[in-house]
């Protein structure tokens, strides 16, 4: 096809794309296909005058896969915002396809189905927004280097007793049957504390965990998965217990220890002389932009196996 004919065909299709809304009054769309090689003349939906006819179903079949991906991306962004206890108030549809009435209709239908209170908007200059946003990113990326954490994130663990801060007579105190150390149950260990400075690109935070297995469990470990809860707190202090008012569960974190090689487990003896297996690992939380990513590390080596289910 000659270059000019191809450009005209693409121009016609661009107009059809921008106007298609899947309205009942829309039955057919015509795209100039003059200049097609002779073997395509008379082919399905290409008439002898060189016009390609597209029906409503054709247009939907063309756009639906792309729109499904866009909706999935929007859903992921809303979940990501929830991690920071932020609420999305508006969805702006920008770029060349951002002006599509059909795209707006599909996104609005999805918002209504999910019962979100979110406005779906198409700015009049949607097609230039990406270019202008890229320029602003180029400017701001040289300015914004760090930011301040607005929320504290942490997990609940058993910690070693510290006589300077823990009362000696407390129902939460107990002697660990494995190593005999006096510990305190259910205390918050904060990955990030509100007010700390976070790298604007990527920051990594860690909490050290210890997991025990009896000898017979280690011989046939089965499904080695542990579940913890990630808590969020937007107060200025950092509470010591998850039951404190304002501390709220954000998501459940499931760690699959099957991904760790068996040789990483160490043999230890209990206070009664019997042996057991234990492993220490760093539970890692990465802050990358507006996203929270999770993983586990041993001796600086990252292993897969941490999944998050948000409340």
C-alpha positions in Angstrom: 0.0 0.0 0.0 1.4 3.5 -0.9 2.5 5.5 2.1 0.0 8.2 1.5 -2.9 5.7 1.4 -1.6 4.1 4.6 -1.5 7.4 6.3 -5.0 8.2 5.2 -6.2 4.8 6.4 -4.6 5.4 9.8 -6.1 8.8 10.0 -9.6 7.5 9.4 -9.1 4.8 12.0 -7.9 7.4 14.5 -11.1 9.3 14.0 -13.2 6.2 14.4 -11.2 5.3 17.6 -11.8 8.7 19.1 -15.5 8.7 18.4 -16.5 5.1 19.2 -18.6 4.8 22.3 -20.5 1.5 21.7 -23.7 3.5 21.4 -26.8 1.8 20.0 -26.8 4.3 17.2 -23.4 3.3 16.0 -23.6 0.5 13.5 -20.7 0.8 11.1 -17.5 2.7 10.7 -15.8 3.2 7.4 -12.0 3.4 6.9 -10.4 4.4 3.6 -8.4 1.5 2.3 -7.7 2.8 -1.2 -4.4 1.5 -2.5 -4.8 -2.0 -1.2 -3.1 -4.6 -3.5 -5.5 -6.1 -6.0 -5.6 -9.4 -4.2 -7.5 -7.7 -1.3 -10.1 -6.1 -3.5 -13.5 -7.6 -2.6 -12.1 -9.2 0.5 -14.4 -9.4 3.6 -15.6 -5.9 4.5 -13.4 -4.2 1.9 -15.7 -3.0 -1.0 -14.7 -2.4 -4.6 -14.3 1.3 -3.9 -11.7 0.5 -1.3 -13.5 1.2 2.0 -13.1 -1.1 5.0 -16.3 -1.5 7.0 -16.0 -2.1 10.8 -19.0 -3.0 12.9 -19.5 -2.3 16.6 -18.4 -5.8 17.5 -15.2 -5.3 15.4 -14.4 -2.1 17.3 -15.0 -3.8 20.6 -12.8 -6.8 19.7 -10.1 -4.4 18.8 -10.2 -2.3 21.9 -11.4 -4.6 24.7 -8.0 -6.4 25.2 -6.3 -3.0 25.6 -9.0 -1.7 27.9 -8.9 -4.8 30.0 -5.2 -4.2 30.6 -5.9 -0.5 31.4 -8.6 -1.5 34.0 -6.2 -4.0 35.5 -3.5 -1.3 35.8 -6.0 1.1 37.4 -7.0 -1.6 39.9 -3.3 -2.2 40.8 -2.7 1.5 41.3 -5.8 1.8 43.6 -4.5 -1.1 45.7 -1.0 0.5 45.8 -2.5 3.7 47.1 -4.3 1.8 49.8 -0.9 0.6 51.0 -0.2 4.2 52.0 -3.7 4.6 53.4 -4.4 7.0 50.5 -7.7 7.2 48.7 -7.9 7.7 45.0 -10.4 10.4 44.2 -10.1 10.8 40.5 -9.0 8.7 37.5 -7.7 10.9 34.6 -7.7 9.4 31.2 -4.9 10.9 29.1 -2.9 10.2 26.0 -4.1 9.5 22.5 -6.5 6.7 23.6 -7.4 8.7 26.7 -10.0 10.7 24.8 -11.9 7.6 23.8 -15.6 7.7 24.9 -15.6 3.9 25.0 -12.6 3.8 27.3 -14.3 6.2 29.7 -17.5 4.2 29.6 -15.7 0.9 30.4 -13.7 2.5 33.2 -16.8 4.1 34.7 -18.7 0.8 34.5 -15.8 -0.9 36.4 -15.7 1.8 39.0 -19.4 1.4 39.6 -19.2 -2.3 39.7 -16.4 -2.1 42.4 -18.5 0.5 44.2 -15.6 3.0 44.4 -16.4 6.6 45.0 -14.0 7.8 42.3 -14.6 10.4 39.5 -13.5 9.3 36.0 -12.4 12.4 34.0 -11.1 13.1 30.5 -9.3 16.5 30.3 -9.8 18.4 27.0 -6.1 18.3 26.3 -5.8 14.6 27.1 -3.7 13.8 24.0 -0.9 16.1 25.1 -0.9 15.2 28.8 1.7 12.4 28.5 4.2 14.7 26.6 3.7 17.5 29.1 4.0 15.0 32.0 7.2 13.7 30.6 8.6 17.2 30.6 7.5 17.8 34.2 9.1 14.4 35.2 12.3 15.5 33.5 12.3 18.7 35.6 11.2 17.3 38.9 13.3 14.1 38.8 16.3 16.4 39.4 14.6 18.1 42.3 12.8 15.5 44.4 15.4 13.2 46.0 13.8 12.3 49.3 10.5 12.4 51.1 9.3 12.0 54.7 7.3 8.9 55.8 3.8 9.9 56.7 2.8 6.5 58.2 4.6 3.9 60.4 4.6 0.3 59.2 5.4 -2.7 61.4 4.8 -6.3 62.4 4.1 -8.0 65.7 6.8 -10.2 67.1 8.1 -11.7 70.4 11.1 -9.7 71.6 13.9 -10.3 74.1 13.1 -9.0 77.6 14.7 -5.7 78.5 14.6 -4.9 82.2 15.0 -1.2 81.4 11.7 -1.0 79.6 9.7 -4.1 80.5 8.1 -4.8 83.8 9.3 -8.1 85.4 5.9 -9.2 86.4 3.9 -9.3 83.2 1.6 -11.9 81.7 3.3 -11.4 78.4 6.7 -12.5 79.7 7.8 -16.1 79.1 10.9 -18.2 78.9 11.6 -19.5 75.4 11.5 -23.3 75.4 14.2 -23.4 72.7 16.9 -21.1 74.0 15.7 -20.4 77.5 15.8 -16.6 76.9 13.2 -14.4 78.7 11.0 -12.9 76.0 7.9 -10.6 75.8 5.0 -11.6 73.6 3.3 -9.6 70.9 5.3 -6.4 70.6 5.5 -4.1 67.6 8.7 -4.0 65.5 8.5 -1.0 63.1 10.0 -1.3 59.7 9.4 2.4 59.1 8.6 5.1 61.6 6.6 8.2 60.7 8.8 11.2 60.1 11.9 9.3 58.9 13.5 10.3 55.6 12.9 7.9 52.6 14.9 7.9 49.4 12.6 9.2 46.7 13.5 6.3 44.4 13.9 3.2 46.5 14.5 2.4 50.2 14.9 -1.0 51.9 13.9 -1.8 55.5 14.4 -5.0 57.5 13.1 -6.9 60.5 15.0 -10.0 61.7 12.9 -13.2 62.2 13.8 -16.5 63.8 11.9 -19.7 63.0 12.2 -23.0 64.8 11.5 -26.6 63.7 11.5 -29.8 65.7 13.8 -32.5 64.4 10.9 -34.6 63.1 9.3 -31.5 61.4 12.6 -30.7 59.7 12.8 -34.3 58.3 9.4 -33.9 56.7 8.6 -30.2 56.7 5.6 -30.3 54.4 4.2 -26.9 53.7 6.5 -24.4 55.5 4.4 -21.2 55.4 4.1 -18.6 58.1 1.6 -15.7 58.1 2.1 -12.3 59.7 0.2 -9.1 59.6 1.6 -5.8 58.5 0.2 -3.0 60.6 0.0 0.7 59.8 -0.2 3.7 62.2 -0.4 7.4 61.3 0.2 8.8 64.8 3.4 10.6 65.7 4.4 8.0 68.3 5.2 4.3 67.8 3.0 2.1 70.0 4.5 -1.1 71.4 1.4 -3.2 71.1 -0.8 -3.9 68.0 -3.9 -3.5 70.3 -3.1 0.2 70.7 -5.9 2.5 69.4 -5.1 3.6 65.8 -2.9 0.7 64.9 -4.7 -1.1 62.1 -4.0 -4.2 60.0 -3.0 -3.4 56.5 -2.3 -6.7 54.9 -1.5 -10.4 55.6 2.1 -11.4 54.6 2.6 -15.1 53.9 6.2 -16.3 53.8 7.0 -19.6 52.1 10.2 -21.0 53.8 10.3 -23.8 51.3 12.3 -21.5 49.1 15.2 -21.5 51.5 17.8 -24.3 51.0 17.9 -26.8 53.8 21.6 -26.3 54.4 20.8 -22.8 55.7 19.0 -24.2 58.7 21.2 -24.7 61.8 21.0 -27.4 64.5 20.7 -26.1 68.0 20.0 -27.7 71.4 17.1 -26.8 73.7 17.5 -26.2 77.4 16.5 -29.8 78.0 19.3 -31.1 75.7 17.1 -32.2 72.7 18.0 -30.8 69.3 16.0 -28.6 67.0 16.5 -26.6 63.8 16.4 -22.9 63.5 16.9 -20.2 60.9 17.3 -16.5 61.1 16.3 -14.4 58.1 15.6 -10.7 57.4 12.1 -9.9 56.4 12.5 -7.1 53.9 10.2 -4.3 52.9 11.1 -2.1 50.0 9.5 1.3 49.3 9.7 1.9 45.6 7.8 5.0 44.6 4.3 4.4 45.9 4.7 0.6 46.0 5.5 -1.7 48.9 7.5 -4.8 48.0 8.3 -7.7 50.3 10.9 -10.5 50.4 13.2 -12.4 52.6 17.0 -12.4 52.8 19.6 -14.7 54.3 23.3 -13.5 54.3 22.4 -10.9 51.7 20.8 -13.4 49.3 17.2 -12.6 48.4 14.7 -15.5 48.2 11.3 -15.5 46.7 8.2 -16.6 48.6 6.5 -13.6 50.2 3.0 -12.7 49.1 0.7 -9.9 50.4 -3.1 -10.0 50.8 -4.5 -6.6 51.5 -7.5 -6.2 53.9 
